[in-house]
Amino acid sequence: MTNEITFEDFLKVDIRIGTIIEVNDFPKAKKPAYQLTIDFGSLGIKKSSAQITDLYTKKELLNKQVSVIVNFKSRQIANFISECLVLGVYNTDGNVVLLQASKNIKNGEQVS
């Protein structure tokens, strides 16, 4: 069992829907990854590094909506600053499957 959190703890995590508008290879990353640029509507544009190269091509990711923690502390990965955390789940093969809405959502909408 994982550690329990309170509802107040959950409220601290700002999960939003964004659309990937740019995808680049990230050759300097230790593990294969992409550099993503994500549009959050009125919240602006943020960048993220994501180790999702096993299941997704750059073409598949372009214009895909994803769930993202936008108030995650920025982190430097090689020569890149990742400003948010794209959410996913490891499948049985150890590859990340992205979490996304089942219908199109306005960029920047908060997950609750």
Secondary structure, DSSP 8 states (H G I E B T S, - for coil): ------HHHHHT--EEEEEEEEEEE-TTSSS--EEEEEE-GGG-EEEEEE--TTT--HHHHTT-EEEEESSS--EEETTEEE-SEE-EEE-TTS-EEE---SS---TT-B--
